[in-house]
Amino acid sequence: MGISEPIAAGTAGLLIEKIGAADVFVWGGSMEMLVALVVFSFPFIRNFKPEEKRS
């Protein structure tokens, strides 16, 4: 995940030059919501219950 941060920052910089900052935020937020909806539609994620800690 550490390597993806500079790649994402560079890509965002290029997109800001091409389409503008407001559009980058709108499209980025839209993609984030779409990915969250897809991920939470998986039953094994939606029904996840962590184990209780024993003392």
C-alpha positions, -999 to 999 in steps of 0.1 A, spaced: 0 0 0 29 23 6 39 23 -31 3 33 -42 4 66 -24 29 84 -47 13 68 -78 -21 81 -67 -7 115 -60 9 117 -94 -22 105 -111 -43 131 -92 -19 158 -102 -22 149 -139 -60 147 -137 -62 181 -119 -43 197 -148 -66 180 -174 -101 181 -159 -99 204 -128 -97 199 -91 -135 198 -85 -140 171 -110 -112 150 -95 -129 151 -61 -163 143 -76 -150 113 -96 -128 101 -68 -156 102 -43 -180 85 -67 -155 57 -74 -149 53 -36 -186 49 -30 -190 24 -58 -161 3 -45 -176 4 -9 -210 -8 -22 -194 -36 -42 -172 -47 -13 -201 -46 13 -223 -67 -11 -201 -97 -4 -217 -119 23 -185 -128 40 -177 -91 46 -212 -80 54 -216 -108 80 -182 -106 95 -181 -108 133 -148 -106 151 -139 -132 177 -143 -121 213 -111 -116 232 -105 -139 261 -87 -127 292 
